[in-house]
Amino acid sequence: MKKRVVLALGHRALGTTLPEQKAAIARTAKCIADLIEEGYKVAITHSNAPQVGMIHTAMNEFAKAHPEYTACPMSVCSAMSQGYIGYDLQNGIREELLNRGIYRTVSTILTQVIVDPYDEAFYTPTKVLGRYMNAQEANEERRKGNYVIEEAGKGFRRVVSAPNPVKIVELDAVNALLDADQIVIAAGGGGIPVMEQDNHLKGASAVIEKDLAAGKLAEGVDADMLIILTNVEQVCINMGQENEQPLGEITVEQAKAYMEEGHFGIYNMYPKFRAAVEFIEQREGRCAYITSFDKVKDALKGKTGTVIK
């Protein structure tokens, strides 16, 4: 049976602007096609921080210039980012596969992820996004119940919560596509954050940490491997010190120890390690790789990367 892999694409694999995104995806598609040629069933998730910030800024600037239109909620901005990143990704992957004589349908699933309305993260927002505002605009945001912070000399910006992912709503659809040996892009940007109210799903003013959503997706599809692509070939501990050390193959216990010792930034490597550990602990035989998108083949051969088993 083919092994199932969830591949989490970081910022470097996507770029920031529209032209950067198309160029980056052309390179990233080769890495994904390599995995498919090796016989893996692949589900892909991705970051969206620059894209969702751009969408949020554009939509709210539009509403500001045209009072008859309402401002765009964060959940809708997240959905838009999934759509346009998925559009480029699925076309880039399809083209690369066809160039290799491989036909697979590549589909993007608009993915909602349920969060707990009582998650502590809602009381301590941490994710800064969107345009800079003046003091008057910042006060208007506060009156709406939104959080803002001031950046010295620049102005004020929105700050939103990052709750934990609880459940992927469209998981059955993802599994159906993987069972049919198709390629699926899902839970982009951590998923569209929603709260469950009986049968109604209400968009949340939040963003979900995309690495944690990738781990939740990997659990939900019963993946054998979670591959998290970032901007470094190997993760290091004691960064910037004389005893800086790259991590090769480590155990879950070692990964937990490094996390507790504070080696990884809470908004950088820590979520990646947390997602990897939680995924691996759900079933025996699983592993997780953290490496750069251009080193995936070498990492799978044991030549580089950080692997947790």
Protein Blocks (a to p, Z undefined) as FASTA:
>chain_A
ZZdddddddfklnojblmlmmmmmmmmmmmmmmmmmnopacdddddfklmmmmmmmmmmm
mmmmmmmbccddfklmmmmmmmmmmmmmmmmmmmmmmmnopacddddddddddddfkbfk
lmmcfbdgdjdddfklmmmmmmnopacdddehkbccddddddddfbdfklmmmmmmmmno
pacdehihhiaadddehjbccdddddddfklmmmmmmmmnopabdcdddfbfbdcehehi
aklccdfdddfklmmmmmmnopacfklmmmmmmmmmmmmmmpghiacddddfklmmmmmn
opgcjddZZ
